[in-house]
């Protein structure tokens, strides 16, 4: 059994126990199995990273990256 299925089973079991005991607490992990605070910090760094990277690239480098992305997406 894969980790994803194990996790889904554990989440379902957790919800069943909460319903049976009447204990409705916020679950500590989001649906992807990641801690919400860690996700927020990663997103914060990610939002900064793209702008900083773009500012450090030359126009030629940005153009090459854009061409590569278009080819990967549309086969152009």
PyMOL Python script that loads the backbone (N, CA, C, O; Angstrom):
from pymol import cmd

cmd.read_pdbstr("""\
ATOM      1  N   UNK A   1       0.853  -1.188   0.000  1.00  0.00           N
ATOM      2  CA  UNK A   1       0.000   0.000   0.000  1.00  0.00           C
ATOM      3  C   UNK A   1       0.890   1.239   0.000  1.00  0.00           C
ATOM      4  O   UNK A   1       1.889   1.287   0.717  1.00  0.00           O
ATOM      5  N   UNK A   2       0.536   2.227  -0.790  1.00  0.00           N
ATOM      6  CA  UNK A   2       1.365   3.420  -0.888  1.00  0.00           C
ATOM      7  C   UNK A   2       1.184   4.335   0.313  1.00  0.00           C
ATOM      8  O   UNK A   2       0.226   4.207   1.075  1.00  0.00           O
ATOM      9  N   UNK A   3       2.121   5.258   0.466  1.00  0.00           N
ATOM     10  CA  UNK A   3       2.044   6.210   1.577  1.00  0.00           C
ATOM     11  C   UNK A   3       0.777   7.045   1.497  1.00  0.00           C
ATOM     12  O   UNK A   3       0.148   7.320   2.519  1.00  0.00           O
ATOM     13  N   UNK A   4       0.401   7.450   0.291  1.00  0.00           N
ATOM     14  CA  UNK A   4      -0.776   8.294   0.108  1.00  0.00           C
ATOM     15  C   UNK A   4      -2.018   7.569   0.628  1.00  0.00           C
ATOM     16  O   UNK A   4      -2.831   8.158   1.341  1.00  0.00           O
ATOM     17  N   UNK A   5      -2.162   6.300   0.273  1.00  0.00           N
ATOM     18  CA  UNK A   5      -3.322   5.547   0.732  1.00  0.00           C
ATOM     19  C   UNK A   5      -3.276   5.355   2.247  1.00  0.00           C
ATOM     20  O   UNK A   5      -4.308   5.438   2.912  1.00  0.00           O
ATOM     21  N   UNK A   6      -2.092   5.099   2.794  1.00  0.00           N
ATOM     22  CA  UNK A   6      -1.962   4.968   4.247  1.00  0.00           C
ATOM     23  C   UNK A   6      -2.403   6.254   4.918  1.00  0.00           C
ATOM     24  O   UNK A   6      -3.122   6.230   5.917  1.00  0.00           O
ATOM     25  N   UNK A   7      -1.973   7.369   4.368  1.00  0.00           N
ATOM     26  CA  UNK A   7      -2.313   8.667   4.949  1.00  0.00           C
ATOM     27  C   UNK A   7      -3.823   8.887   4.873  1.00  0.00           C
ATOM     28  O   UNK A   7      -4.435   9.333   5.844  1.00  0.00           O
ATOM     29  N   UNK A   8      -4.420   8.579   3.733  1.00  0.00           N
ATOM     30  CA  UNK A   8      -5.861   8.762   3.588  1.00  0.00           C
ATOM     31  C   UNK A   8      -6.619   7.906   4.596  1.00  0.00           C
ATOM     32  O   UNK A   8      -7.607   8.360   5.172  1.00  0.00           O
ATOM     33  N   UNK A   9      -6.173   6.691   4.811  1.00  0.00           N
ATOM     34  CA  UNK A   9      -6.804   5.808   5.785  1.00  0.00           C
ATOM     35  C   UNK A   9      -6.678   6.393   7.190  1.00  0.00           C
ATOM     36  O   UNK A   9      -7.630   6.369   7.970  1.00  0.00           O
ATOM     37  N   UNK A  10      -5.506   6.913   7.500  1.00  0.00           N
ATOM     38  CA  UNK A  10      -5.285   7.493   8.827  1.00  0.00           C
ATOM     39  C   UNK A  10      -6.162   8.728   9.037  1.00  0.00           C
ATOM     40  O   UNK A  10      -6.699   8.937  10.124  1.00  0.00           O
ATOM     41  N   UNK A  11      -6.303   9.535   8.003  1.00  0.00           N
ATOM     42  CA  UNK A  11      -7.132  10.734   8.109  1.00  0.00           C
ATOM     43  C   UNK A  11      -8.586  10.342   8.307  1.00  0.00           C
ATOM     44  O   UNK A  11      -9.282  10.930   9.135  1.00  0.00           O
ATOM     45  N   UNK A  12      -9.054   9.344   7.547  1.00  0.00           N
ATOM     46  CA  UNK A  12     -10.442   8.891   7.707  1.00  0.00           C
ATOM     47  C   UNK A  12     -10.673   8.341   9.104  1.00  0.00           C
ATOM     48  O   UNK A  12     -11.699   8.619   9.724  1.00  0.00           O
ATOM     49  N   UNK A  13      -9.719   7.560   9.600  1.00  0.00           N
ATOM     50  CA  UNK A  13      -9.850   6.997  10.943  1.00  0.00           C
ATOM     51  C   UNK A  13      -9.892   8.110  11.987  1.00  0.00           C
ATOM     52  O   UNK A  13     -10.671   8.040  12.938  1.00  0.00           O
ATOM     53  N   UNK A  14      -9.074   9.114  11.820  1.00  0.00           N
ATOM     54  CA  UNK A  14      -9.051  10.256  12.737  1.00  0.00           C
ATOM     55  C   UNK A  14     -10.402  10.957  12.756  1.00  0.00           C
ATOM     56  O   UNK A  14     -10.912  11.297  13.824  1.00  0.00           O
ATOM     57  N   UNK A  15     -10.985  11.175  11.573  1.00  0.00           N
ATOM     58  CA  UNK A  15     -12.284  11.839  11.486  1.00  0.00           C
ATOM     59  C   UNK A  15     -13.383  10.996  12.133  1.00  0.00           C
ATOM     60  O   UNK A  15     -14.263  11.530  12.808  1.00  0.00           O
ATOM     61  N   UNK A  16     -13.332   9.693  11.928  1.00  0.00           N
ATOM     62  CA  UNK A  16     -14.333   8.803  12.523  1.00  0.00           C
ATOM     63  C   UNK A  16     -14.265   8.862  14.042  1.00  0.00           C
ATOM     64  O   UNK A  16     -15.298   8.930  14.709  1.00  0.00           O
ATOM     65  N   UNK A  17     -13.058   8.836  14.591  1.00  0.00           N
ATOM     66  CA  UNK A  17     -12.895   8.912  16.046  1.00  0.00           C
ATOM     67  C   UNK A  17     -13.398  10.257  16.564  1.00  0.00           C
ATOM     68  O   UNK A  17     -14.055  10.307  17.604  1.00  0.00           O
ATOM     69  N   UNK A  18     -13.104  11.336  15.864  1.00  0.00           N
ATOM     70  CA  UNK A  18     -13.586  12.651  16.283  1.00  0.00           C
ATOM     71  C   UNK A  18     -15.106  12.687  16.318  1.00  0.00           C
ATOM     72  O   UNK A  18     -15.695  13.196  17.272  1.00  0.00           O
ATOM     73  N   UNK A  19     -15.750  12.147  15.277  1.00  0.00           N
ATOM     74  CA  UNK A  19     -17.206  12.132  15.238  1.00  0.00           C
ATOM     75  C   UNK A  19     -17.778  11.262  16.347  1.00  0.00           C
ATOM     76  O   UNK A  19     -18.771  11.631  16.973  1.00  0.00           O
ATOM     77  N   UNK A  20     -17.160  10.108  16.595  1.00  0.00           N
ATOM     78  CA  UNK A  20     -17.658   9.192  17.610  1.00  0.00           C
ATOM     79  C   UNK A  20     -17.553   9.783  19.017  1.00  0.00           C
ATOM     80  O   UNK A  20     -18.420   9.548  19.858  1.00  0.00           O
ATOM     81  N   UNK A  21     -16.500  10.540  19.266  1.00  0.00           N
ATOM     82  CA  UNK A  21     -16.304  11.104  20.598  1.00  0.00           C
ATOM     83  C   UNK A  21     -16.873  12.509  20.731  1.00  0.00           C
ATOM     84  O   UNK A  21     -16.889  13.072  21.826  1.00  0.00           O
ATOM     85  N   UNK A  22     -17.339  13.077  19.632  1.00  0.00           N
ATOM     86  CA  UNK A  22     -17.872  14.431  19.663  1.00  0.00           C
ATOM     87  C   UNK A  22     -16.789  15.479  19.798  1.00  0.00           C
ATOM     88  O   UNK A  22     -17.077  16.637  20.102  1.00  0.00           O
ATOM     89  N   UNK A  23     -15.564  15.092  19.579  1.00  0.00           N
ATOM     90  CA  UNK A  23     -14.419  15.990  19.717  1.00  0.00           C
ATOM     91  C   UNK A  23     -14.042  16.525  18.346  1.00  0.00           C
ATOM     92  O   UNK A  23     -13.427  15.818  17.548  1.00  0.00           O
ATOM     93  N   UNK A  24     -14.406  17.765  18.070  1.00  0.00           N
ATOM     94  CA  UNK A  24     -14.086  18.376  16.779  1.00  0.00           C
ATOM     95  C   UNK A  24     -12.942  19.351  16.962  1.00  0.00           C
ATOM     96  O   UNK A  24     -13.157  20.504  17.336  1.00  0.00           O
ATOM     97  N   UNK A  25     -11.731  18.899  16.702  1.00  0.00           N
ATOM     98  CA  UNK A  25     -10.551  19.759  16.780  1.00  0.00           C
ATOM     99  C   UNK A  25     -10.046  19.995  15.366  1.00  0.00           C
ATOM    100  O   UNK A  25     -10.270  19.191  14.461  1.00  0.00           O
ATOM    101  N   UNK A  26      -9.366  21.110  15.202  1.00  0.00           N
ATOM    102  CA  UNK A  26      -8.729  21.364  13.935  1.00  0.00           C
ATOM    103  C   UNK A  26      -7.621  20.341  13.760  1.00  0.00           C
ATOM    104  O   UNK A  26      -6.821  20.124  14.670  1.00  0.00           O
ATOM    105  N   UNK A  27      -7.571  19.714  12.593  1.00  0.00           N
ATOM    106  CA  UNK A  27      -6.515  18.731  12.397  1.00  0.00           C
ATOM    107  C   UNK A  27      -5.171  19.443  12.244  1.00  0.00           C
ATOM    108  O   UNK A  27      -5.119  20.536  11.679  1.00  0.00           O
ATOM    109  N   UNK A  28      -4.092  18.849  12.733  1.00  0.00           N
ATOM    110  CA  UNK A  28      -2.798  19.520  12.722  1.00  0.00           C
ATOM    111  C   UNK A  28      -2.163  19.627  11.341  1.00  0.00           C
ATOM    112  O   UNK A  28      -1.275  20.458  11.150  1.00  0.00           O
ATOM    113  N   UNK A  29      -2.581  18.827  10.381  1.00  0.00           N
ATOM    114  CA  UNK A  29      -1.980  18.837   9.056  1.00  0.00           C
ATOM    115  C   UNK A  29      -3.023  19.206   8.018  1.00  0.00           C
ATOM    116  O   UNK A  29      -4.202  18.890   8.182  1.00  0.00           O
ATOM    117  N   UNK A  30      -2.598  19.875   6.944  1.00  0.00           N
ATOM    118  CA  UNK A  30      -3.547  20.173   5.876  1.00  0.00           C
ATOM    119  C   UNK A  30      -3.757  18.933   5.026  1.00  0.00           C
ATOM    120  O   UNK A  30      -3.224  17.873   5.352  1.00  0.00           O
ATOM    121  N   UNK A  31      -4.512  19.036   3.952  1.00  0.00           N
ATOM    122  CA  UNK A  31      -4.881  17.863   3.158  1.00  0.00           C
ATOM    123  C   UNK A  31      -3.684  17.219   2.457  1.00  0.00           C
ATOM    124  O   UNK A  31      -3.752  16.048   2.086  1.00  0.00           O
ATOM    125  N   UNK A  32      -2.610  17.949   2.274  1.00  0.00           N
ATOM    126  CA  UNK A  32      -1.433  17.381   1.618  1.00  0.00           C
ATOM    127  C   UNK A  32      -0.468  16.752   2.612  1.00  0.00           C
ATOM    128  O   UNK A  32       0.582  16.248   2.214  1.00  0.00           O
ATOM    129  N   UNK A  33      -0.802  16.773   3.889  1.00  0.00           N
ATOM    130  CA  UNK A  33       0.065  16.200   4.894  1.00  0.00           C
ATOM    131  C   UNK A  33       1.205  17.122   5.281  1.00  0.00           C
ATOM    132  O   UNK A  33       2.228  16.669   5.794  1.00  0.00           O
ATOM    133  N   UNK A  34       1.032  18.413   5.037  1.00  0.00           N
ATOM    134  CA  UNK A  34       2.076  19.381   5.354  1.00  0.00           C
ATOM    135  C   UNK A  34       1.584  20.291   6.469  1.00  0.00           C
ATOM    136  O   UNK A  34       0.391  20.580   6.562  1.00  0.00           O
ATOM    137  N   UNK A  35       2.484  20.731   7.295  1.00  0.00           N
ATOM    138  CA  UNK A  35       2.122  21.620   8.388  1.00  0.00           C
ATOM    139  C   UNK A  35       1.823  23.006   7.815  1.00  0.00           C
ATOM    140  O   UNK A  35       2.632  23.536   7.053  1.00  0.00           O
ATOM    141  N   UNK A  36       0.684  23.605   8.162  1.00  0.00           N
ATOM    142  CA  UNK A  36       0.301  24.902   7.586  1.00  0.00           C
ATOM    143  C   UNK A  36       1.343  26.006   7.778  1.00  0.00           C
ATOM    144  O   UNK A  36       1.528  26.832   6.884  1.00  0.00           O
ATOM    145  N   UNK A  37       2.022  26.036   8.920  1.00  0.00           N
ATOM    146  CA  UNK A  37       3.035  27.077   9.137  1.00  0.00           C
ATOM    147  C   UNK A  37       4.218  26.892   8.191  1.00  0.00           C
ATOM    148  O   UNK A  37       4.762  27.866   7.672  1.00  0.00           O
ATOM    149  N   UNK A  38       4.612  25.646   7.971  1.00  0.00           N
ATOM    150  CA  UNK A  38       5.720  25.375   7.056  1.00  0.00           C
ATOM    151  C   UNK A  38       5.336  25.756   5.627  1.00  0.00           C
ATOM    152  O   UNK A  38       6.155  26.287   4.877  1.00  0.00           O
ATOM    153  N   UNK A  39       4.086  25.482   5.260  1.00  0.00           N
ATOM    154  CA  UNK A  39       3.610  25.850   3.924  1.00  0.00           C
ATOM    155  C   UNK A  39       3.650  27.364   3.749  1.00  0.00           C
ATOM    156  O   UNK A  39       4.073  27.864   2.707  1.00  0.00           O
ATOM    157  N   UNK A  40       3.208  28.092   4.777  1.00  0.00           N
ATOM    158  CA  UNK A  40       3.197  29.558   4.702  1.00  0.00           C
ATOM    159  C   UNK A  40       4.615  30.112   4.553  1.00  0.00           C
ATOM    160  O   UNK A  40       4.845  31.021   3.755  1.00  0.00           O
ATOM    161  N   UNK A  41       5.554  29.576   5.307  1.00  0.00           N
ATOM    162  CA  UNK A  41       6.939  30.051   5.193  1.00  0.00           C
ATOM    163  C   UNK A  41       7.527  29.731   3.832  1.00  0.00           C
ATOM    164  O   UNK A  41       8.234  30.555   3.252  1.00  0.00           O
ATOM    165  N   UNK A  42       7.243  28.545   3.318  1.00  0.00           N
ATOM    166  CA  UNK A  42       7.743  28.174   1.997  1.00  0.00           C
ATOM    167  C   UNK A  42       7.166  29.056   0.916  1.00  0.00           C
ATOM    168  O   UNK A  42       7.863  29.454  -0.017  1.00  0.00           O
ATOM    169  N   UNK A  43       5.899  29.357   1.046  1.00  0.00           N
ATOM    170  CA  UNK A  43       5.255  30.238   0.061  1.00  0.00           C
ATOM    171  C   UNK A  43       5.848  31.639   0.124  1.00  0.00           C
ATOM    172  O   UNK A  43       6.063  32.272  -0.909  1.00  0.00           O
ATOM    173  N   UNK A  44       6.108  32.117   1.317  1.00  0.00           N
ATOM    174  CA  UNK A  44       6.693  33.444   1.477  1.00  0.00           C
ATOM    175  C   UNK A  44       8.038  33.521   0.760  1.00  0.00           C
ATOM    176  O   UNK A  44       8.301  34.473   0.026  1.00  0.00           O
ATOM    177  N   UNK A  45       8.875  32.532   0.970  1.00  0.00           N
ATOM    178  CA  UNK A  45      10.173  32.498   0.288  1.00  0.00           C
ATOM    179  C   UNK A  45      10.020  32.343  -1.210  1.00  0.00           C
ATOM    180  O   UNK A  45      10.770  32.944  -1.978  1.00  0.00           O
ATOM    181  N   UNK A  46       9.048  31.534  -1.636  1.00  0.00           N
ATOM    182  CA  UNK A  46       8.811  31.326  -3.055  1.00  0.00           C
ATOM    183  C   UNK A  46       8.351  32.581  -3.753  1.00  0.00           C
ATOM    184  O   UNK A  46       8.730  32.840  -4.895  1.00  0.00           O
ATOM    185  N   UNK A  47       7.535  33.363  -3.072  1.00  0.00           N
ATOM    186  CA  UNK A  47       7.058  34.609  -3.674  1.00  0.00           C
ATOM    187  C   UNK A  47       8.201  35.584  -3.893  1.00  0.00           C
ATOM    188  O   UNK A  47       8.210  36.320  -4.880  1.00  0.00           O
ATOM    189  N   UNK A  48       9.154  35.597  -2.992  1.00  0.00           N
ATOM    190  CA  UNK A  48      10.311  36.484  -3.134  1.00  0.00           C
ATOM    191  C   UNK A  48      11.278  35.950  -4.183  1.00  0.00           C
ATOM    192  O   UNK A  48      11.832  36.720  -4.967  1.00  0.00           O
ATOM    193  N   UNK A  49      11.479  34.662  -4.200  1.00  0.00           N
ATOM    194  CA  UNK A  49      12.502  34.034  -5.023  1.00  0.00           C
ATOM    195  C   UNK A  49      12.368  34.290  -6.504  1.00  0.00           C
ATOM    196  O   UNK A  49      13.368  34.553  -7.172  1.00  0.00           O
ATOM    197  N   UNK A  50      11.149  34.220  -7.046  1.00  0.00           N
ATOM    198  CA  UNK A  50      10.953  34.415  -8.475  1.00  0.00           C
ATOM    199  C   UNK A  50      11.329  35.815  -8.929  1.00  0.00           C
ATOM    200  O   UNK A  50      11.955  35.992  -9.974  1.00  0.00           O
ATOM    201  N   UNK A  51      10.949  36.792  -8.152  1.00  0.00           N
ATOM    202  CA  UNK A  51      11.253  38.183  -8.512  1.00  0.00           C
ATOM    203  C   UNK A  51      12.756  38.439  -8.436  1.00  0.00           C
ATOM    204  O   UNK A  51      13.326  39.104  -9.302  1.00  0.00           O
ATOM    205  N   UNK A  52      13.383  37.912  -7.404  1.00  0.00           N
ATOM    206  CA  UNK A  52      14.831  38.106  -7.251  1.00  0.00           C
ATOM    207  C   UNK A  52      15.584  37.414  -8.381  1.00  0.00           C
ATOM    208  O   UNK A  52      16.523  37.975  -8.946  1.00  0.00           O
ATOM    209  N   UNK A  53      15.166  36.188  -8.707  1.00  0.00           N
ATOM    210  CA  UNK A  53      15.824  35.461  -9.783  1.00  0.00           C
ATOM    211  C   UNK A  53      15.676  36.217 -11.095  1.00  0.00           C
ATOM    212  O   UNK A  53      16.645  36.365 -11.839  1.00  0.00           O
ATOM    213  N   UNK A  54      14.473  36.694 -11.383  1.00  0.00           N
ATOM    214  CA  UNK A  54      14.237  37.420 -12.635  1.00  0.00           C
ATOM    215  C   UNK A  54      15.075  38.689 -12.711  1.00  0.00           C
ATOM    216  O   UNK A  54      15.556  39.050 -13.785  1.00  0.00           O
ATOM    217  N   UNK A  55      15.252  39.362 -11.594  1.00  0.00           N
ATOM    218  CA  UNK A  55      16.034  40.604 -11.615  1.00  0.00           C
ATOM    219  C   UNK A  55      17.505  40.347 -11.882  1.00  0.00           C
ATOM    220  O   UNK A  55      18.218  41.239 -12.342  1.00  0.00           O
ATOM    221  N   UNK A  56      17.966  39.135 -11.599  1.00  0.00           N
ATOM    222  CA  UNK A  56      19.385  38.812 -11.787  1.00  0.00           C
ATOM    223  C   UNK A  56      19.690  38.249 -13.172  1.00  0.00           C
ATOM    224  O   UNK A  56      20.858  38.118 -13.540  1.00  0.00           O
ATOM    225  N   UNK A  57      18.659  37.914 -13.944  1.00  0.00           N
ATOM    226  CA  UNK A  57      18.871  37.347 -15.276  1.00  0.00           C
ATOM    227  C   UNK A  57      19.004  38.455 -16.311  1.00  0.00           C
ATOM    228  O   UNK A  57      18.399  39.521 -16.195  1.00  0.00           O
ATOM    229  N   UNK A  58      19.810  38.172 -17.324  1.00  0.00           N
ATOM    230  CA  UNK A  58      19.912  39.110 -18.437  1.00  0.00           C
ATOM    231  C   UNK A  58      18.678  38.924 -19.327  1.00  0.00           C
ATOM    232  O   UNK A  58      18.014  37.890 -19.248  1.00  0.00           O
ATOM    233  N   UNK A  59      18.365  39.912 -20.174  1.00  0.00           N
ATOM    234  CA  UNK A  59      17.224  39.747 -21.093  1.00  0.00           C
ATOM    235  C   UNK A  59      17.361  38.509 -21.985  1.00  0.00           C
ATOM    236  O   UNK A  59      16.369  37.855 -22.306  1.00  0.00           O
ATOM    237  N   UNK A  60      18.601  38.195 -22.383  1.00  0.00           N
ATOM    238  CA  UNK A  60      18.822  37.009 -23.216  1.00  0.00           C
ATOM    239  C   UNK A  60      18.498  35.729 -22.443  1.00  0.00           C
ATOM    240  O   UNK A  60      17.890  34.808 -22.988  1.00  0.00           O
ATOM    241  N   UNK A  61      18.902  35.675 -21.184  1.00  0.00           N
ATOM    242  CA  UNK A  61      18.613  34.497 -20.364  1.00  0.00           C
ATOM    243  C   UNK A  61      17.107  34.334 -20.159  1.00  0.00           C
ATOM    244  O   UNK A  61      16.586  33.223 -20.253  1.00  0.00           O
ATOM    245  N   UNK A  62      16.406  35.435 -19.882  1.00  0.00           N
ATOM    246  CA  UNK A  62      14.953  35.366 -19.706  1.00  0.00           C
ATOM    247  C   UNK A  62      14.278  34.884 -20.978  1.00  0.00           C
ATOM    248  O   UNK A  62      13.332  34.098 -20.921  1.00  0.00           O
ATOM    249  N   UNK A  63      14.755  35.348 -22.122  1.00  0.00           N
ATOM    250  CA  UNK A  63      14.191  34.940 -23.401  1.00  0.00           C
ATOM    251  C   UNK A  63      14.371  33.440 -23.627  1.00  0.00           C
ATOM    252  O   UNK A  63      13.440  32.754 -24.047  1.00  0.00           O
ATOM    253  N   UNK A  64      15.571  32.937 -23.347  1.00  0.00           N
ATOM    254  CA  UNK A  64      15.833  31.502 -23.510  1.00  0.00           C
ATOM    255  C   UNK A  64      14.943  30.666 -22.587  1.00  0.00           C
ATOM    256  O   UNK A  64      14.423  29.628 -22.995  1.00  0.00           O
ATOM    257  N   UNK A  65      14.774  31.115 -21.360  1.00  0.00           N
ATOM    258  CA  UNK A  65      13.918  30.405 -20.406  1.00  0.00           C
ATOM    259  C   UNK A  65      12.471  30.404 -20.901  1.00  0.00           C
ATOM    260  O   UNK A  65      11.784  29.387 -20.809  1.00  0.00           O
ATOM    261  N   UNK A  66      12.008  31.544 -21.427  1.00  0.00           N
ATOM    262  CA  UNK A  66      10.643  31.650 -21.940  1.00  0.00           C
ATOM    263  C   UNK A  66      10.437  30.741 -23.149  1.00  0.00           C
ATOM    264  O   UNK A  66       9.393  30.101 -23.277  1.00  0.00           O
ATOM    265  N   UNK A  67      11.433  30.684 -24.036  1.00  0.00           N
ATOM    266  CA  UNK A  67      11.335  29.802 -25.206  1.00  0.00           C
ATOM    267  C   UNK A  67      11.266  28.342 -24.793  1.00  0.00           C
ATOM    268  O   UNK A  67      10.485  27.567 -25.345  1.00  0.00           O
ATOM    269  N   UNK A  68      12.090  27.973 -23.820  1.00  0.00           N
ATOM    270  CA  UNK A  68      12.098  26.602 -23.333  1.00  0.00           C
ATOM    271  C   UNK A  68      10.742  26.246 -22.692  1.00  0.00           C
ATOM    272  O   UNK A  68      10.233  25.142 -22.885  1.00  0.00           O
ATOM    273  N   UNK A  69      10.173  27.175 -21.940  1.00  0.00           N
ATOM    274  CA  UNK A  69       8.882  26.945 -21.300  1.00  0.00           C
ATOM    275  C   UNK A  69       7.779  26.805 -22.338  1.00  0.00           C
ATOM    276  O   UNK A  69       6.914  25.938 -22.208  1.00  0.00           O
ATOM    277  N   UNK A  70       7.798  27.658 -23.379  1.00  0.00           N
ATOM    278  CA  UNK A  70       6.781  27.575 -24.428  1.00  0.00           C
ATOM    279  C   UNK A  70       6.884  26.251 -25.173  1.00  0.00           C
ATOM    280  O   UNK A  70       5.869  25.637 -25.502  1.00  0.00           O
ATOM    281  N   UNK A  71       8.101  25.819 -25.435  1.00  0.00           N
ATOM    282  CA  UNK A  71       8.299  24.538 -26.139  1.00  0.00           C
ATOM    283  C   UNK A  71       7.788  23.380 -25.294  1.00  0.00           C
ATOM    284  O   UNK A  71       7.153  22.462 -25.813  1.00  0.00           O
ATOM    285  N   UNK A  72       8.061  23.421 -23.993  1.00  0.00           N
ATOM    286  CA  UNK A  72       7.599  22.365 -23.097  1.00  0.00           C
ATOM    287  C   UNK A  72       6.068  22.351 -23.000  1.00  0.00           C
ATOM    288  O   UNK A  72       5.455  21.287 -22.920  1.00  0.00           O
ATOM    289  N   UNK A  73       5.470  23.521 -23.006  1.00  0.00           N
ATOM    290  CA  UNK A  73       4.022  23.598 -22.826  1.00  0.00           C
ATOM    291  C   UNK A  73       3.255  23.341 -24.115  1.00  0.00           C
ATOM    292  O   UNK A  73       2.295  22.571 -24.117  1.00  0.00           O
ATOM    293  N   UNK A  74       3.661  23.971 -25.206  1.00  0.00           N
ATOM    294  CA  UNK A  74       2.904  23.902 -26.431  1.00  0.00           C
ATOM    295  C   UNK A  74       3.621  23.190 -27.569  1.00  0.00           C
ATOM    296  O   UNK A  74       3.042  23.012 -28.641  1.00  0.00           O
ATOM    297  N   UNK A  75       4.854  22.783 -27.362  1.00  0.00           N
ATOM    298  CA  UNK A  75       5.609  22.131 -28.416  1.00  0.00           C
ATOM    299  C   UNK A  75       5.962  23.077 -29.547  1.00  0.00           C
ATOM    300  O   UNK A  75       6.099  22.654 -30.695  1.00  0.00           O
ATOM    301  N   UNK A  76       6.109  24.358 -29.228  1.00  0.00           N
ATOM    302  CA  UNK A  76       6.414  25.389 -30.239  1.00  0.00           C
ATOM    303  C   UNK A  76       7.884  25.386 -30.553  1.00  0.00           C
ATOM    304  O   UNK A  76       8.341  26.178 -31.378  1.00  0.00           O
TER     305      UNK A  76
END
""", "prot")
cmd.dss("prot")
cmd.show_as("cartoon", "prot")
cmd.util.cbc("prot")
cmd.orient("prot")
